[in-house]
Amino acid sequence: MYPAPFRYHRPMTLQDALLLLVRYAPNSAILAGGQSLIPLMNLRKVRPGTLIDIGRIPGLSRMSFSDGVFSVGAMVRHQSLCEGEVERLGLPICFLRVLKQIGSQIGNLAIRHRGTFGGSLALANPASQWTLLSVLLDANVVIASTRGTRRQRYADVLGPPAQTWLGPDEVVLGADMRLSNLNEVFGFAQVAPSAGRPAMAFSLVATQRDDDRILNCRIAIGACTPRPLRLYSLENELANSRRAWREDIALADIIRSEVGHLQMIEGTDCRYAREIAVAAITRALKQAMMQ
Amino acid sequence: MTTEQMSGHISFKLNGREQIVSVDTRTSLADELREQCGMASVRVGCAQGECGTCTILLDGMPIRACLLLAVQADGAHVQTAEALSSPDMLARIKRAFKKHKALQCGYCTPGFLVLVDYILRRALPLDEARHVLSSNLCRCTGYEPIVSAVADLLSSRGDELGELQ
C-alpha cells in the first residue's frame, strides 16, 4: 500500500515550519508521529501534496511541572507520558498513576513509541485519550503560526467530530494543564472490545472526598460522544448530595439519568452506547473513590 | 531531507552498518528494508499499524516500520530481527521459541522476536510482558506458546536454556 505522491519537508526550526505551512496551505499536512496520518494516507483517504515533518524541531518534546501546571510539548510521545522522565517531574502521585493508566490504553507499545500528544490534540479523534484528559483539566493549547503564538482553551479548539478550528497555517506546540488541587484523586476507565482496539467509551474523574463522601468532582466522558465532554450537571448533583460511594446502585441510576440526555456518536446504537458510558463513568468514579 | 522532488538520499545505521540509500518519499521503512536492503525478516502485514508483523527497533524502541516513512529514518539506528541486541540474545529467544513451539506459520515471528528482545532487555514482569505482546497479532492464534516462551526466558535469565539445546 503506497500513499499518493507527496513532497517531504523536514524543517529544523519552528520558523521554517511555519513558513512552509503558509507556502503549501491548505494542501499540506503536518507529520508528527504519523500513527494516524500514515494509515489514512496509505488508504488514500487523505492525499496531502506536501508533508511537513516537525519531528526534528528542537524543544517540542519537552515536558515540565511547575506551580501546579503540567506542560506537555506537541512531540512528546505517548509512551513518554507512561514512563521515564515523566516520573521525575514531581507530579502528584495519584495523577501520575492515572496518566500512566490512560497512556497505556493507547493503541499498542509500538504505536505509543511514535504517536504524539500534540498529534492527538490536533486530530481530535473522539476516541483519543489525551483529548479526554485535556477536556477534564481544561487544558490551554499553545498554537503557533506566522501571525504569532496564541493560547486557547482546548474545549474551544474542538470543532465537529474529529475536527478542530485550527487554521491551515497553524501548528500545535503543546498544552498546559492546571492541577488546581493537589488533594484530588483520579479515576479512569475505558471500555473497548479488545486490547489495542479503539475505545467504545472512556471516562476520567477527578474528585475531592472525605472518606467515602464526594465533596466535589469533575467528570469527563468520551469516545461514545462526538467529542469529549464534561458532565457538569452530574458533577453538581454528586457534589451537592454529598453522596457516599457505598450507595453505588443509586449512584448508577443518577449517572444513567444524566447520560440519558447525551447525544451519542453517529452510527452507534444509542441505548447500548449509553449503557457503556454509564459503566465507564461508574468504574472511573469507583476507582477514584477506592484510591 | 528537504526536497521539492518526490525522492532523495538518506543514510541510517542498519544492524550496525551505515547505509546510504535513495528513496521515494512515499516508501515506507518496511518496504525499504525488505525490498532494497534485503532484510527478509521485515514483512508487511496490514500497512495500517494493526498487526505488528513489520515491528523493528528504531533507536532501540519497537515501532511499526509500515507507519514510518523511510525518509523519517534518516540518521536513525535501525535494528531488525536479523540482528537484535546481541547474537546471544537472539539465540536464546530462538531456542525458547523452538522449545515451546511458539510459532506455527511463522509469518508473525520476526515481529514477536523484536518485542521479546525489548521485554528481556527491560526484564519486564510477566503481566507487563503480556501487555507488550498484545501489540502484535498471530493469525494462527498461537499466543499461549509465545507467552510460555517469554515466561521461560524471563524466569531463566541464566543459562538453563542454553543447556536445553
Chai-1 contact restraints between the chains, C-beta under 6 A:
chainA,res_idxA,chainB,res_idxB,connection_type,confidence,min_distance_angstrom,max_distance_angstrom,comment,restraint_id
A,M1,B,A47,contact,1.0,0.0,6.0,A-B,restraint_1
A,Y2,B,R26,contact,1.0,0.0,6.0,A-B,restraint_2
A,P3,B,R26,contact,1.0,0.0,6.0,A-B,restraint_3
A,P5,B,M6,contact,1.0,0.0,6.0,A-B,restraint_4
A,P5,B,R26,contact,1.0,0.0,6.0,A-B,restraint_5
A,Y8,B,T3,contact,1.0,0.0,6.0,A-B,restraint_6
A,Y8,B,T25,contact,1.0,0.0,6.0,A-B,restraint_7
A,Y8,B,V71,contact,1.0,0.0,6.0,A-B,restraint_8
A,H9,B,T2,contact,1.0,0.0,6.0,A-B,restraint_9
A,R10,B,M1,contact,1.0,0.0,6.0,A-B,restraint_10
A,R10,B,T2,contact,1.0,0.0,6.0,A-B,restraint_11
A,G34,B,L67,contact,1.0,0.0,6.0,A-B,restraint_12
A,Q35,B,L67,contact,1.0,0.0,6.0,A-B,restraint_13
A,I38,B,L67,contact,1.0,0.0,6.0,A-B,restraint_14
A,P39,B,Q48,contact,1.0,0.0,6.0,A-B,restraint_15
A,P39,B,G49,contact,1.0,0.0,6.0,A-B,restraint_16
A,N42,B,A47,contact,1.0,0.0,6.0,A-B,restraint_17
A,N108,B,S135,contact,1.0,0.0,6.0,A-B,restraint_18
A,L109,B,P62,contact,1.0,0.0,6.0,A-B,restraint_19
A,L109,B,V132,contact,1.0,0.0,6.0,A-B,restraint_20
A,L109,B,S135,contact,1.0,0.0,6.0,A-B,restraint_21
A,A110,B,T55,contact,1.0,0.0,6.0,A-B,restraint_22
A,A110,B,P62,contact,1.0,0.0,6.0,A-B,restraint_23
A,A110,B,I63,contact,1.0,0.0,6.0,A-B,restraint_24
A,A110,B,R64,contact,1.0,0.0,6.0,A-B,restraint_25
A,A110,B,S135,contact,1.0,0.0,6.0,A-B,restraint_26
A,I111,B,G49,contact,1.0,0.0,6.0,A-B,restraint_27
A,H113,B,M61,contact,1.0,0.0,6.0,A-B,restraint_28
A,H113,B,I63,contact,1.0,0.0,6.0,A-B,restraint_29
A,R114,B,I63,contact,1.0,0.0,6.0,A-B,restraint_30
A,A195,B,S134,contact,1.0,0.0,6.0,A-B,restraint_31
